[in-house]
Amino acid sequence: MKVKSAFLKEAYFFALILILLIAVILVFAPFLSVIVAAFILVEFFMPVYRRLKETVSPWPASILTTLIAVTTVVLPLAFVLILAAAEAVTFSARIADFLRDAGIVDSTGAVSLLPFAYIFEALDIDVTTISLRDLIIQAGAQTGQLVYGLVSVAINNFANILIKAFFMIFTMIYLFVDYDRIGDGIRKISPLPDDLEDIFAQKFRSTTRAVIKGTFIIAALQATSVAIPMALMGIEPVVLWWVIMVVVSVIPVGSGVVWFPIGLLLILAGRPVEGLFLIVYSAVIINVVDTTFRPRLIKRDTNLHPVIALFSILGGLNLFGLPGLIYGPLIAVFFLTIMEVYRKRYQTS
């Protein structure tokens, strides 16, 4: 009877923990993106905080580091996204003139000759009665309406965005100060041996940094390298193209889906030198950026396999929407880290 009573007490205790854990997850779920963004920024700016902490006390160092992170990452990113959204709204109005100047054919039935015409047929678009120019204009108009709708939603939820931004900054300030304390608390409640906890923490941290650096930073560098000559050539909207190239490089489809068609359009528009230069330059510079910066930013043993990165990002987008760009790879990294700890545990046993 005593054994049964002890078992019931243990079962009740762990059931209570599980219920409270689910409740905590539900409470924090609306702010998951804020917490994850704060943790990522804190992880990357922790060296800055530790250096500042050598000269000032922890709280001023935390506030200064948070301001540095916000002014160097958050505000520029927000400005670029707002500018790209504004360019997308006007893009549908300009694309008709651009296609007319480029001499794109207006004859009906041209769309049916495209290798991907079956996609439009699946969308109930009669490819035999619509011209290529009209199709692209309609696509541009629908894209502009979609982006305009997203911008309208963002404006309507402006107060909510400001509140979440405040929560992120508030969370970052406390995370910088309590970073080590949080890690120690997790270690105390973890049932893993200390050596495995060290392996898990080091592997997860290094792999997470490698994934962020190897995807977003390199994608931004590649997009910037291509966007600069596009801006010099007067190709608009260059900020929107930059954002699209970053996204398709992260997925990773490759920014060639942007600069290669633009190069072809330049050739068709009577600017063959600029078009050929853009195609050749972009192909070369992307390879140079990848081979030059990727080995320096990430180590070979911490890099996420391209296939795993691809499906984790696509799966994350499918499950979580836009935040899935971050959540998907982080979940994959967490799983691979657990498998690495498992392998080391049974290799040594």
C-alpha positions, -999 to 999 in steps of 0.1 A, spaced: 0 0 0 29 23 8 45 15 -26 12 23 -44 8 55 -24 43 66 -33 36 58 -70 4 78 -69 22 107 -54 49 106 -80 23 103 -108 3 132 -94 34 153 -91 46 147 -127 10 151 -140 8 185 -123 41 195 -138 29 185 -173 -3 204 -169 15 235 -157 40 232 -185 12 231 -211 -4 261 -194 29 280 -195 34 272 -232 -1 284 -240 5 316 -221 38 323 -238 27 311 -273 15 345 -285 50 359 -278 70 330 -291 84 350 -320 94 378 -297 112 354 -273 130 336 -301 141 368 -318 153 381 -284 173 349 -277 189 350 -312 199 386 -309 213 381 -274 233 351 -286 249 371 -314 256 402 -294 267 384 -262 305 391 -270 297 428 -272 279 427 -239 308 408 -222 333 433 -235 312 463 -223 307 446 -189 345 448 -184 342 486 -182 307 492 -168 282 473 -146 259 446 -160 227 467 -164 242 496 -183 262 472 -204 229 453 -212 211 485 -221 239 497 -243 242 463 -261 204 462 -267 205 496 -282 234 486 -305 215 455 -316 183 475 -322 200 503 -342 223 479 -362 198 451 -370 162 457 -360 157 492 -373 175 488 -406 157 456 -413 123 472 -405 132 501 -427 142 479 -456 110 458 -453 88 489 -452 106 503 -483 103 470 -501 65 469 -494 61 504 -507 80 495 -539 59 464 -543 27 485 -543 40 507 -572 56 478 -590 25 466 -608 19 501 -622 55 503 -636 57 468 -650 34 474 -679 57 503 -692 88 482 -687 74 453 -706 63 475 -735 98 492 -736 114 457 -735 94 446 -766 78 416 -749 53 400 -774 17 408 -770 4 380 -792 -21 356 -776 -10 320 -772 26 329 -763 21 317 -727 12 282 -739 48 279 -753 63 284 -719 76 252 -702 57 259 -670 24 268 -688 7 238 -670 9 258 -638 -14 285 -652 -37 259 -667 -40 243 -632 -51 278 -620 -79 278 -646 -61 305 -667 -67 300 -705 -31 302 -718 -44 302 -754 -63 335 -751 -40 356 -729 -8 373 -739 25 370 -720 24 407 -713 -11 407 -699 -3 376 -678 27 393 -661 8 426 -656 -20 407 -639 5 388 -618 22 421 -609 -12 437 -600 -22 408 -578 12 408 -561 9 445 -555 -26 440 -540 -13 412 -518 16 433 -505 -8 463 -500 -31 441 -480 -1 429 -458 9 465 -453 -26 475 -444 -27 447 -418 6 458 -404 -7 494 -402 -39 483 -385 -18 462 -360 8 490 -356 1 492 -318 5 454 -315 38 455 -334 50 483 -312 41 464 -280 59 433 -293 89 454 -302 89 468 -266 86 433 -252 115 421 -273 138 450 -261 126 444 -225 134 407 -229 168 413 -244 179 436 -215 171 410 -189 185 381 -210 219 397 -213 221 401 -175 206 367 -166 220 347 -195 244 326 -174 219 323 -146 193 308 -170 218 283 -183 227 273 -147 191 268 -139 185 246 -169 215 225 -159 202 220 -123 169 206 -134 183 186 -163 187 148 -157 217 146 -181 252 142 -168 273 173 -167 296 162 -195 266 156 -218 250 189 -208 283 206 -219 283 188 -252 246 196 -258 250 233 -249 282 238 -270 268 218 -300 234 235 -300 249 270 -297 276 265 -324 252 248 -348 225 275 -343 250 303 -350 263 284 -380 228 280 -394 219 317 -390 252 328 -404 253 303 -432 218 311 -443 207 347 -436 240 365 -434 255 349 -465 221 353 -483 222 390 -474 258 394 -486 250 377 -519 218 398 -525 237 430 -517 265 421 -541 240 416 -569 218 446 -559 246 471 -561 252 468 -599 214 465 -604 210 499 -587 238 514 -608 221 502 -639 189 519 -628 170 487 -623 139 492 -601 126 484 -576 161 474 -563 151 471 -526 122 448 -534 146 427 -556 171 426 -527 145 412 -503 133 386 -528 169 375 -535 175 371 -497 144 350 -493 151 328 -523 187 324 -513 176 313 -478 151 287 -491 175 279 -509 163 283 -545 190 307 -554 189 344 -563 193 334 -600 156 333 -602 158 371 -599 189 383 -617 189 359 -646 154 369 -659 163 406 -653 195 401 -674 174 385 -702 149 414 -701 178 438 -704 191 420 -735 156 420 -750 153 458 -742 183 466 -763 208 467 -735 228 435 -742 261 446 -726 244 454 -693 223 422 -694 252 399 -701 273 417 -675 246 413 -649 242 376 -656 280 368 -657 288 391 -627 260 377 -606 270 341 -612 306 348 -604 301 371 -573 276 347 -557 301 318 -560 329 341 -547 309 352 -517 299 317 -509 334 302 -511 350 332 -493 326 339 -464 309 306 -457 341 288 -444 350 318 -423 315 322 -408 308 286 -401 328 255 -394 324 224 -415 313 202 -386 286 227 -375 270 234 -408 235 221 -415 233 198 -445 217 217 -475 189 191 -479 180 193 -442 182 231 -443 159 232 -473 132 209 -459 134 224 -424 128 259 -439 100 248 -462 84 228 -434 88 257 -410 71 280 -434 43 255 -439 37 251 -401 45 285 -387 43 309 -416 70 335 -420 86 328 -386 92 293 -398 123 306 -416 138 306 -381 117 280 -363 123 252 -389 161 253 -388 162 257 -350 140 226 -346 162 207 -370 193 218 -351 177 208 -318 170 173 -331 204 168 -346 220 181 -313 200 155 -293 211 128 -317 248 139 -313 244 137 -275 228 103 -279 256 91 -301 283 103 -277 265 88 -247 264 53 -262 299 55 -277 314 61 -243 292 36 -225 
